[in-house]
Amino acid sequence: MIEIIAIIVASLFFLIGLIGTLLPVMPGAPVIWLGMLVYGFITGFENFSTYFFLVQALLALTVMGVDYLFTTLGSRYFGGSKAALWGSAGGLLIGLFFFPIGLLIGPFLGAVLADLLFGQRTDQAIKSGLGASLGFWSALPVKLALEAVMIIWFIVRIV
């Protein structure tokens, strides 16, 4: 019975983590990792070693790094400034309130407005916005794939 409760709790963490990846309200991969840790506490860490949790933590950090790297590279490739990067993140958060269209245009508008506020030309600000948006959305499949690896490895260990 304890095992079933632990699986349900971990699954809820996984679901919340995946939602957090799709709708970046919270860091998805660390929430997934936390679900594994909670499972371990509930079950007495029967199926898991320190190595498992350390590698899973590294995977979670990698997911977070991919997000930052892709957005930065996208923005930089199109000539965006650091302001565009922060504006893109802010636009995404504000865009959550206007789901789903806000998620699509929020990063773009945020990057453009930030660049304009910091003195960039309009055409350059638009390029920055495109780059930041493309980078952010290009990271999504990579992040989901890494999170799938995390969850599948967990499932393999408990089966």
ChimeraX attribute file (.defattr): number of C-alpha atoms within 10 A of each C-alpha:
attribute: neighborCount
match mode: 1-to-1
recipient: residues
	/A:1	6
	/A:2	10
	/A:3	12
	/A:4	10
	/A:5	13
	/A:6	19
	/A:7	20
	/A:8	14
	/A:9	17
	/A:10	25
	/A:11	17
	/A:12	15
	/A:13	23
	/A:14	25
	/A:15	16
	/A:16	19
	/A:17	25
	/A:18	22
	/A:19	15
	/A:20	18
	/A:21	23
	/A:22	17
	/A:23	18
	/A:24	16
	/A:25	13
	/A:26	15
	/A:27	19
	/A:28	27
	/A:29	31
	/A:30	23
	/A:31	22
	/A:32	27
	/A:33	26
	/A:34	20
	/A:35	25
	/A:36	28
	/A:37	16
	/A:38	18
	/A:39	25
	/A:40	18
	/A:41	12
	/A:42	17
	/A:43	17
	/A:44	10
	/A:45	14
	/A:46	12
	/A:47	14
	/A:48	17
	/A:49	10
	/A:50	9
	/A:51	9
	/A:52	15
	/A:53	17
	/A:54	12
	/A:55	12
	/A:56	24
	/A:57	18
	/A:58	14
	/A:59	20
	/A:60	23
	/A:61	14
	/A:62	16
	/A:63	25
	/A:64	18
	/A:65	14
	/A:66	19
	/A:67	19
	/A:68	17
	/A:69	15
	/A:70	22
	/A:71	27
	/A:72	23
	/A:73	18
	/A:74	25
	/A:75	27
	/A:76	19
	/A:77	14
	/A:78	18
	/A:79	17
	/A:80	26
	/A:81	22
	/A:82	16
	/A:83	19
	/A:84	35
	/A:85	31
	/A:86	19
	/A:87	24
	/A:88	32
	/A:89	23
	/A:90	17
	/A:91	25
	/A:92	27
	/A:93	19
	/A:94	16
	/A:95	21
	/A:96	17
	/A:97	12
	/A:98	14
	/A:99	12
	/A:100	12
	/A:101	11
	/A:102	18
	/A:103	22
	/A:104	17
	/A:105	18
	/A:106	27
	/A:107	31
	/A:108	29
	/A:109	26
	/A:110	27
	/A:111	34
	/A:112	30
	/A:113	21
	/A:114	24
	/A:115	27
	/A:116	18
	/A:117	13
	/A:118	13
	/A:119	10
	/A:120	18
	/A:121	12
	/A:122	13
	/A:123	11
	/A:124	17
	/A:125	27
	/A:126	23
	/A:127	21
	/A:128	32
	/A:129	33
	/A:130	23
	/A:131	28
	/A:132	36
	/A:133	29
	/A:134	18
	/A:135	23
	/A:136	26
	/A:137	18
	/A:138	16
	/A:139	19
	/A:140	16
	/A:141	12
	/A:142	15
	/A:143	24
	/A:144	17
	/A:145	12
	/A:146	17
	/A:147	26
	/A:148	15
	/A:149	14
	/A:150	21
	/A:151	21
	/A:152	11
	/A:153	13
	/A:154	19
	/A:155	12
	/A:156	9
	/A:157	12
	/A:158	11
	/A:159	6
